[in-house]
Amino acid sequence: MRIVLLGAPGSGKGTQAALLKDHYSIPHISTGVLLREAVANETALGKQAKAIMDRGELVPDDVMLDLIRERLGQEDVRAGYILDGYPRNLAQAEALDAVLGDVGLPVQEAVLIEVDEDQVVERIAKRAMEEGRSDDTEEVVRKRMRVYEEQTAPVAGHYADLGLLTRVFGEGTIEEVLERIKGALQQGVDG
Ligand code: ADP
């Protein structure tokens, strides 16, 4: 199964991706996690990315493409993948199509997790208390939401044009949302 998960910050993408990874036994590739690791390890990439992430902006496309290309070149990806946090704009979506085409592992399904904006703000406030992410302050969250609306929301249209998009309602319990996603993926594979 080769999946792209789409959704606003706080839509539950990361949570659902981790569960889908266990269910399908395929790698969960989160660019947010990869970037936070680079920041923690103080690599050159991490040093470049930290200030950008703390402003709620997007790390430059060329930097992200190097990172994702490297990850998608690893052996475990041949079994499938769940992409979380990439692509985040149309240029990234097109670059990704090319990289995946080259390795013969094109996206099979894109799932957009839809959640009401008030819910999302509430969830992120809760996560901020629990995890202390430096980009979870109210001001930066607002900025990330704007970036999402302007740059990432159009990515759903890209996959819709390819006939690969399914929308899933992201409210309710984690388990309920997971079941909806699994149902949507099963339908996509069957139909
Ligand atoms: P969320 O989905 O909650 O916004 P992520 O963990 O996916 O959080 O991403 C956190 C930050 O990492 C983003 O605000 C952005 O600065 C950076 N980032 C993650 N993925 C990308 C990407 N594909 N392109 C550019 N920047 C990215």
Residues whose N, C-alpha, C, O or C-beta is under 5 A from the ligand:
A	BS01	ADP	A8 P9 G10 T31 G32 V33 L35 I52 M53 G56 E57 L58 V59 M64 G85 Y86 P87 R88 R144
